[in-house]
Amino acid sequence: MLLAVIALLLVFGHNPANAGLPPFSGTVRIIAGIVAGFGIGVVASLLGVAGGELLIPTLVLLFGADIKLAGSLSLAVSLPTMLAGFTRYSTDRSFAVLGQNRDFLLMMAAGSLFGAFLGGQLLGMVPETILLPLLALILLISVIKVWRHE
């Protein structure tokens, strides 16, 4: 449900003209950043993800970042989250399944690297007016997939 709410906020509650104008400033902004970071870190660690599906909308909606900047910031913020998650999951042998699915893992990693390269090349060409609705659509598809457990 959280992803659905975020998707709706991105489509109906965000004004791209206000990019760069965060709704909070000063101490409130710092506290909002800590609280949002904590919540995203908990969810990301529980689900074994980097948190970008929550982090990018948070940066856009709560901190006024345009979506392209939010994507870059998300990468920088996600790295420590991923390292903490990696450390945690490696201590209880959760990664044992990786050896059993090595070929799949390597194909996904190769596809992800190629996709990241291509996405980085396209970033300057795709306008925010397309990226925000696209992110909302991806979040809604995720909601449907998770709800149905597909």
C-alpha positions as CSV (number, residue, x, y, z in Angstrom):
1,M,0.0,0.0,0.0
2,L,2.9,2.3,0.7
3,L,4.2,2.0,-2.8
4,A,0.7,2.8,-4.2
5,V,0.4,6.0,-2.0
6,I,3.9,7.0,-3.1
7,A,3.0,6.5,-6.8
8,L,-0.2,8.6,-6.4
9,L,1.7,11.4,-4.7
10,L,4.3,11.4,-7.4
11,V,1.6,11.8,-10.1
12,F,-0.9,14.0,-8.3
13,G,1.0,15.6,-5.5
14,H,4.3,16.7,-7.0
15,N,4.8,19.9,-9.0
16,P,8.0,19.7,-11.0
17,A,8.1,23.5,-11.1
18,N,8.8,23.4,-7.4
19,A,11.9,21.2,-7.8
20,G,14.7,22.6,-5.6
21,L,12.2,24.0,-3.2
22,P,11.9,21.6,-0.3
23,P,8.8,21.9,1.9
24,F,11.0,21.9,5.0
25,S,14.1,23.8,6.1
26,G,16.6,24.0,8.9
27,T,16.2,21.6,11.9
28,V,12.9,20.2,10.5
29,R,14.6,19.2,7.3
30,I,17.4,17.5,9.2
31,I,15.0,15.6,11.4
32,A,12.9,14.6,8.4
33,G,16.0,13.3,6.7
34,I,17.1,11.2,9.7
35,V,13.5,9.8,10.2
36,A,13.1,9.1,6.4
37,G,16.6,7.5,6.2
38,F,15.9,5.3,9.3
39,G,12.6,4.1,7.9
40,I,14.0,3.4,4.4
41,G,17.0,1.7,6.0
42,V,14.8,-0.6,8.0
43,V,12.6,-1.5,5.1
44,A,15.5,-1.9,2.7
45,S,17.3,-4.3,5.1
46,L,14.2,-6.3,5.8
47,L,13.5,-6.8,2.1
48,G,17.1,-7.1,1.0
49,V,16.9,-4.2,-1.4
50,A,18.8,-0.9,-1.8
51,G,15.8,1.2,-1.0
52,G,15.6,3.2,-4.2
53,E,11.9,2.5,-4.6
54,L,11.4,4.5,-1.4
55,L,14.4,6.8,-1.5
56,I,13.9,8.5,-4.8
57,P,10.3,9.5,-4.1
58,T,11.3,10.7,-0.6
59,L,14.0,12.9,-2.1
60,V,11.6,14.2,-4.7
61,L,8.5,14.7,-2.4
62,L,10.1,15.7,0.9
63,F,13.3,17.4,-0.1
64,G,12.4,19.0,-3.5
65,A,15.0,17.2,-5.5
66,D,14.3,16.8,-9.2
67,I,14.1,13.2,-10.2
68,K,17.4,13.1,-12.0
69,L,19.2,14.5,-9.0
70,A,17.2,12.1,-6.7
71,G,18.4,9.1,-8.7
72,S,22.1,10.2,-8.3
73,L,21.6,10.9,-4.6
74,S,19.9,7.5,-4.2
75,L,22.9,5.7,-5.6
76,A,25.2,7.5,-3.0
77,V,22.8,6.9,-0.1
78,S,22.1,3.3,-1.1
79,L,25.7,2.2,-1.1
80,P,26.0,2.2,2.8
81,T,22.6,0.6,3.0
82,M,23.6,-2.2,0.7
83,L,26.9,-2.7,2.5
84,A,25.1,-2.9,5.9
85,G,22.5,-5.4,4.4
86,F,25.3,-7.4,2.7
87,T,27.1,-7.6,6.0
88,R,24.0,-8.7,7.9
89,Y,22.9,-11.3,5.3
90,S,26.4,-12.7,5.0
91,T,26.6,-13.5,8.7
92,D,23.7,-15.9,8.8
93,R,24.5,-17.7,5.6
94,S,21.6,-16.1,3.7
95,F,23.8,-16.0,0.6
96,A,24.2,-19.7,0.4
97,V,21.4,-19.7,-2.2
98,L,23.6,-17.6,-4.5
99,G,25.9,-20.6,-5.2
100,Q,22.9,-22.7,-6.2
101,N,21.8,-20.0,-8.7
102,R,25.2,-18.8,-9.9
103,D,24.3,-18.7,-13.6
104,F,21.1,-16.7,-13.0
105,L,23.0,-14.3,-10.7
106,L,25.7,-13.7,-13.3
107,M,23.1,-13.1,-16.1
108,M,21.2,-10.6,-13.8
109,A,24.4,-8.8,-12.8
110,A,25.5,-8.5,-16.5
111,G,22.0,-7.2,-17.5
112,S,22.0,-4.8,-14.6
113,L,25.4,-3.4,-15.4
114,F,24.4,-2.9,-19.1
115,G,21.0,-1.4,-18.0
116,A,22.8,1.0,-15.6
117,F,25.2,2.1,-18.4
118,L,22.4,2.6,-20.9
119,G,20.2,4.4,-18.3
120,G,23.1,6.7,-17.5
121,Q,23.5,7.6,-21.2
122,L,19.8,8.3,-21.6
123,L,19.5,10.4,-18.4
124,G,20.2,13.7,-20.1
125,M,17.8,12.9,-22.9
126,V,14.7,11.8,-21.0
127,P,12.7,14.7,-19.5
128,E,11.4,14.7,-15.9
129,T,7.8,14.9,-17.3
130,I,8.4,11.3,-18.5
131,L,10.5,10.0,-15.6
132,L,8.1,10.8,-12.8
133,P,5.1,9.1,-14.4
134,L,7.3,6.2,-15.4
135,L,8.5,5.8,-11.8
136,A,4.9,5.9,-10.6
137,L,3.9,3.3,-13.1
138,I,6.8,1.0,-12.0
139,L,5.7,1.4,-8.4
140,L,2.1,0.5,-9.2
141,I,3.2,-2.5,-11.2
142,S,5.2,-3.6,-8.2
143,V,2.2,-3.1,-6.0
144,I,0.1,-5.4,-8.2
145,K,2.9,-8.0,-8.4
146,V,3.5,-8.0,-4.7
147,W,-0.2,-8.1,-3.8
148,R,-0.7,-11.1,-6.1
149,H,2.6,-12.7,-5.0
150,E,3.7,-13.3,-8.6
